[in-house]
């Protein structure tokens, strides 16, 4: 009996740890691109403005774009040059953001929503 309890507890702990291993990626901001910053003919950041909603963390963000940033439109990967002012985008940040206003952070992924 004692052995069964120990095995059951070990299984519960293992399943709990496996469940905690998945990190849900939350959309940092959804909104319109209001400004595109270009340096040496390359887009380096975008300013995104939107509304705070139930599933959104920020209403305004300066979003840094690196080569590692993945950009999608309709589930298809697109180039950074496809970003245009006036487009609606959803941004998932890569790590922490600077808590200024607007927040500043590196984009892990950008989804163009149209």
WOQUIGI-V757475 format. One record per backbone hydrogen bond with DSSP energy under -0.5 kcal/mol. NH is the residue of the N-H (numbers start at 1). CO is the residue of the C=O. Records with the same first field share a line. If there is no record, write none. Layout:
# WOQUIGI-V757475
NH = CO, CO
This chain:
# WOQUIGI-V757475
5 = 1
6 = 2
7 = 3
8 = 4
9 = 5
10 = 6
11 = 7
12 = 8
13 = 9
14 = 10
15 = 11
16 = 12
17 = 13
18 = 14
19 = 15
20 = 16
21 = 17, 18
22 = 19
24 = 22
26 = 24
28 = 91
29 = 91
31 = 89
32 = 49
33 = 87
34 = 32, 47
35 = 47
37 = 45
38 = 36
39 = 42
42 = 39
44 = 37
45 = 37
46 = 63
47 = 35
48 = 46, 61
49 = 32
50 = 59
51 = 30
53 = 51
56 = 53
57 = 27, 28
58 = 28
61 = 48
62 = 103
63 = 46, 61
64 = 62, 105
65 = 44
69 = 66
70 = 108
72 = 110
73 = 76
74 = 112
76 = 73
78 = 71
82 = 79
83 = 80
86 = 33
87 = 84
88 = 113
89 = 31
90 = 111
91 = 29
92 = 109
93 = 91
94 = 106
95 = 93
98 = 104
99 = 97
100 = 98
103 = 60
104 = 98
105 = 62
107 = 64
108 = 92
109 = 92
110 = 70
111 = 90
112 = 72, 110
113 = 88, 111
114 = 112
